[in-house]
Amino acid sequence: MKKTKIQKNSVSSEVRLLQAAVQDTEDSVLITDANLDPPGPKIVFVNPGFSKMTGYTSEEVIGKSPRLMQGPNTDRKVLDRLKHCLENGEPFFGEAINYRKDGTEYFLEWHISPVRDAAGKITHFVSVQRDISERKRAEELHVQFQKQKARTAAIVETQEEERRRIAKELHDALGQMLVAAKFNIDILEDQLEATGETTRKLTSDVKNLLNQIMLEVRRISYNLMPSILEDFGLPPALNQLCEQLSKNENLRIQFVYSGMEKRLPGVVEIGLYRIAQEALNNIVKHAKAHEAIIQLIKDKKTVTLIVEDDGLGFNSDEAERGQHRRGMGLINMRERAESISALFSLNSQPGRGTEVIVQLKDNGR
């Protein structure tokens, strides 16, 4: 292996030993002299790891300052702290943006330690550097994901609050007006008993229409925000949902639960309820299933919601890519799960039914 050139100035045996030790390490290593006055310190040694990371050969940097790798986005505060540590003979650890020979940025993590002679005088500084660009990008993606998750949760909460308001207005205002109208129709019907058949039939038709409108208002109000969910919790709400769908659709739905002695946080209850509601709606609309089962299981560590059916099934990969009519429903369920920090998974194959699983950590709830 070709030896890396160093300056011809005096180099201590300790530094030569250090050079030999770091020659083949994968991390970037450079050694400078101890002269901190501009334009120093000067580089006296770099290993191949440095050249691989920065694009500079040893010949291009020996005798020059490490400032060569700094640029407009290099954090000035980090550099000021670095200078303070070096001037006081203290070890330094930091992260900042540096620049390769081709001008591209990279995130640098580096440790700098002083090298002292037998008398305790600092003769050199050793810098061990590592490119952490990938880690920084992963951290940034995680931050962006958390921000998006928070925004989604805020939007969902706003939607639920609006559902709650509309449901209350439907139930309280419109519902009361319909009851009053029905009461007046009852009075009118009594007064028109002696009139002709046509008038009585018309009155009866109006009364039946009002009854249907009242039932529809109750249904819409319940779907927007079931009062049983807020008043009694998730198991009773899911049980009622299953009973209503079983009554109105040609579908047998079983609901079982365990470990739900204590209520979950409101946002979690709403999120799990909406996921179950969406899953059942998909079953009714698309699955042509005969039976479905909802399981709600809480143990010491997790809360798990499972919705299964024996319907047609589908290609789950296509659905995940939005190439199936269930795609939007799956997106809604997945976003709901993310908004409550739950894991969402889907298992389905043509002819083998579908299974939706939502699981979140209990966290001592």
C-alpha positions, 0 to 999 in steps of 0.5 A: 500500500502506498504510504500517505505523504506528510509534511517534512516538519518534525513529527513525534514518534507518537504521531507516527505510531498513530498514523500507522494505526489509523491508516487502514481504518474506514473512518476518516482521520486527519491530523493537524499541527497545533498552530491555531493562528490563521491560516492554521492549523495545517493538515499533516496527515490524512488516511484513505478514509478521508479521501474516500469521504471528501474526494480530496487526495492527501497531496491536495490537502497536506499543508492546508487548513481543514477550513477547506471543507467548510462552506456557507451552511457550516454551522458557525456556532459549532465552529466557535465551540470547536475553536474554544475547545482547541484553544483550551486543549479540550476534546471536541465532539460535534456535528455540522455540514461540510463540503466535498471536493465536488461541492456537495454537502455532507453531514459530518460527525467528528471527534477531535483530541489533542496529542501532547508530548512528554512535557504535556505540551499540545503538538497536534490534533487528531480528528476522527470523522464520519459521514452521517448524511444517511442518518440525518436524512432518516432523522429528517424523514422521521421528523417529517413523518411525525409532523404529518402524523400530528397534522393528520391527527389534528384534522381527524380531531377537527372532523370528529368535532364537526361530526359531533356538532352536526349530530347534535343539531340533527338530534336536538333541533331537526329531531324536535321539529319533526316530533312537533310536526308528527304531533300536529299531524296526529291532531289533524288526523283525529280532526279529519276522521269524518272527511273523505277517504282521500284526505285521510290517506293523504294525512296517513302518507304524510305521517308515514313520511315523517316517521321515515324522515325521523328514522333517517335523521336518527341513523345519520346522527348516529353514524356521525357520532354515536352517543353510546360511544361517548357515554359508555365506551367502545365495546357497547358502541361496536356491539350496537354497530354489529347489531344494526348492520346484522338487522339491516343487511344480510350478514351475520356479525359476531362481536367479542371482546376481552380485557376492556374493563377500563375505557381507552382514551377518547381519541383511541376509542373514536379511531378504532370505532371508525376503522371498524365502521369502515371495515364493516362498510367495505364488507357490506358493499364489496365482500358478498360475505355471509359472516363477519367477526369483530374482536377487541382484545386488550392485554397488559401490553397491547390493544388489538382490533381484528375485523374478519369476513368470509367474503370474496377477498381481493388482491391486497397488493393492488388495493394498497396501490389504489388499484382496487375499489376498496383502495380509498377505504383502506387508505382511510383506515390506515390514516386513522390507525396512524393518527392513534399511533397504531399498526395497521395490517391487511390480509386478503386473497381472492376467494379467502376473505379479508382480515384487518388488524389494528394494534397499538401499545397499551402504555398503561392505559 
